[in-house]
């Protein structure tokens, strides 16, 4: 049973210069999707729990805190990322319905957003997201690391099936929302086959996404312990290879370069725009709060 908590703030400041946004909003702590590569396992160390996948915390006052932030004269309509640590549309959202309240605040203040999810529950809020996109830039991205749903069931057991995520990307093509496919993390020996990449980029082209974002699995902190244990149990034939590839928390550079060469050729083949070139549907920098 999820635990109800009061948040102290709605937004977290992001310091990574690579990202196109500087603020992150998470309405939940913990995530029941149980993606075994999840990088956010560390976040529960601030709570009295080490069960990231099982102990879900609901920030019941986050919409109110968000409005306080956005109505401030100091707020510059910066892009806000929704769900950077935990999926805003994980199963708990079906019951608590916090995202509609968040979206209504965004509409009221016409604030640009980006949403990342692995759930087709986002389609419940289709009309609200489409409405916001009429006023400012909105991006919706779905994580799809494999086109094989049997593999998905092993590595992302409680996330939506691949076909449902595809339906999300296709649905938003009918709106002013820009869309992206997050093909990350790349899992060595599990999702790094040329055939899988070929299928993924063909799918991206079919969905007419505005970009594809790729990144390798990083094994730091609690993620390393959890994921290597998962590999030892589910893919024992790859365990020794993972230890060779991940002497630290980053993947071996030679292996990484080889895979990125393949990815670059596929992006060119399918004419996938660069992430930095993704369209913002004719909105000015002033409307986006970018200066």
N, C-alpha and C positions, 0 to 999 in steps of 0.2 A: 504494500500500500504506500503510495507516495506520501512524503512528508511536506506539510505546508510551512513555509518560512517567509519572513519579511526581509526583503533585500535592502541594503543600505544605499545602493546606487543602481541606476539602470544601465549605465554604459561603462565600459572599460576602455582605457586609452591604449591604442596599438602603436608600438614604436618601430615596427618593421617597415622600412622605406620601400620594400618591394611591393607591398600591397597597395591597392588603389583606394583604400579606406583607412581611417585613423580611429574608428570607434567600433566596438563590438558589443552586441547585446545578446545575452543568453537568458531565456526565461526559465530554464531548468538547470539543475545540477545533476550530473549523472545521465546515462543514456541506455535505454533498454535494448537498443539495436544490437548490442553485443558484437560490434565489429572488432575482431581480435587484433587488428593493427592499430586500434585507436591510440592517438598520441596524447589524449587528454586524461588518461588515467591518473596522472599526478594531481589533478585538481581536487580530488577528494581528500587529499592529505590535510586540507584546511578545515575539514569537517570531522566529525567523530565517526568516521566510516572508512573502510578500505574496499567497499563493494560498489564500485563505480557503475556496474551494469545492473545492480539490483536495488540500490538505495537511491531513489529518485526524489529530488527536492524541487518543490514548486514555488516560484517567487510570486506570491499572490498579489503583491503591490507594485509590480514592475511597470504596468501601464501608467499608473499614477506618477511614479518617479520619472518615467520617460517624458510625460507631458511637462513636468516641472522643468526638465532640462531644455526641451525644445521651445518653450515659451519665453525662455530667458533672452534678454536683449543681447547677450554675449554669444548666443548660439549662431553659427554661421551656415547652417544647413549642410553640414558635412555628411558624406555618405556613411550610412550605418550598416554594418554587416550583421545579419541576424543568423545566429546559430553557428558561430565559429568554433565553439567548444562542445556544445551538445545540440542535437537536432531539434529545432523548434517544432517539428511535426512528428516527433516520436509518439508512440501510442497514448501516453498520458494526455497529450493535447486534445485527443478526441473527447476526453471527459472534461478537461478544465477550460478549454476554449479561450486561451489567453491571446493567441495570435490575432484573432479578429479585433480585439481591443487595441493591440499594438498597432495594427494596420490603420485603424480609425484615427489614432493619434498622428500617424505619419501622413495620412490624407489631410487632416486638419491643418498641419503645418507644412504640407507639401515637401516633405523631406525625402531625398533620394536614399534608396536602400539596395542591398544585395542580399539574397537569400540562398543558402546552400542546404540541400536536403536529400535524403534517400527515401522519401516517403511520398506517395501520391495523395496523402491527406491534404497536402497543400492545395489541391484542386477544390476542396471545400471553400477556400477563401479566394477562389478565382476572380470573382467580381470585384472584391476589394483591391486585390493586387492590380487588376486591369484598370480600375479607377485611378489608383495612385499613379500608374504609368502614363495617364493622360496629362498629369501635372508636372511630373519630374521623372528623372531616370530611375528605372527599376531593372534589376538583373536577377534572374532565377537560374540557379545551377543545380544540376543533379550529378551526384557521384555515381559513375558507372566504370568499374575497373575490369569487368569481364562481361562477355556476352553469353557465357555459360551459366545458366541459373543453378546448376548442380554445384558448381564451384562457389557461387554466391551464397548458397545455403550453408556452406561450411565456414566461409570466412566472415560473412555478414548474416548470421542466422535469423535475426529478427527484423531486418530491414525489408523494405518492399521488394517484390520480384522485379527483375530488370524490365520486363514488359510494362509494368506500371510506371516506372520512372521515365521510360520512353514516352508514354502517354502524356506525362507532364510537359516534357520539352515540346512535343508537337502541339499541345493545347495552347501554350503561350505564344506560339507563332502567329496566332490570330489576333494578338494584342500588340501594344507598343513596348512590351517587355522584351529586353534582350535576354538571350539564353546562352548557357554554357554547359559543357560536359566536363566534369572533373574526373579525369582518368588517373586518379591517385588515391592511395599510393600504389606504385608499381610493386608487385610482390615477386621477387626473383623465384624462378622455377615454377611459379603458380600461375601468374598472369602475364609473364614476359615473353610468351611465344609469339613469333611473327604472325601466325594465323589469328591470334586474339587481337593483336594491335590492328591488323588489317580489318577485322570485323568491327572493331570499335570506331575506327575512323570512317568506315563505310556507314556505320550507324549515325555518326555525328553529321555526315553529309545528308543522310536521309532526314534527320531531324532539323536540318537547316540551322544548326547552332551557330552563334556568333563567335565562338572560340572553343578550343579544347585546352585544358590546363593539365599538365602532367608533372608528376614529382615522384621521387622514389621513397620507399619506406624508410623512415628514420627510427632507429632503435635507441632511445634514451630513457633514462629513469625507469619507472614501472613498466613502460611499454616493452622494453627489452626483455625483462623477466617473463612477462605474460606471453609475449609473442613467441619467444623461443620455446617456452613450455608447450604452447599450442602446436608449433611445428613438430616438436618431439613426439607429440601424441597423434596428430592428424597426418603429418607428412614426414615420418621419421627418416625416409630416404634422402631428404634434403637437409637434415639437421647439421651434418658435418659441413656441408657446403655453405650454409648460412654463417657458421662460425668463421669460415674463411673470408666470406664477403664482408662481414661486419666485425672487424677487429675492434672498431670503435662504434660510435652510434651512426656514422655515415657509411653508405655502401662503397665498395671498392671503386676507385676512379676509372680504371680501365674497363670494368664491366659497365659502368654508368655511361661512359663515352660510346661504347658499342651500341647500347640500347637507344641512346639519344640520336645516333646517326640514323637508325631505322625509323624512329619517330619523325625526324625531320623530313625524310623522304616521303613518308605517308601524308604529312601535313601538306607537302607540296603537291602530291598526287591528287589529293581530295580538295585542294584549294581551301584549307581551313585557315581563317584569319589568325593573326597573332593575338595573344591575350591583350597586349597593350593597344591593339588597334580595334578592340571590340567597339561596336557602335553604341552611342548613347541616345539614339533616336531623335536627333535634331534639337537637343537641349543645350543651351548656352552654359558656359562655365559659371556664370552668375546664378543661373537656376539650380545648378548642381552644388553650389556652395564651394567651388574649387578655388576661389580667390577672395 
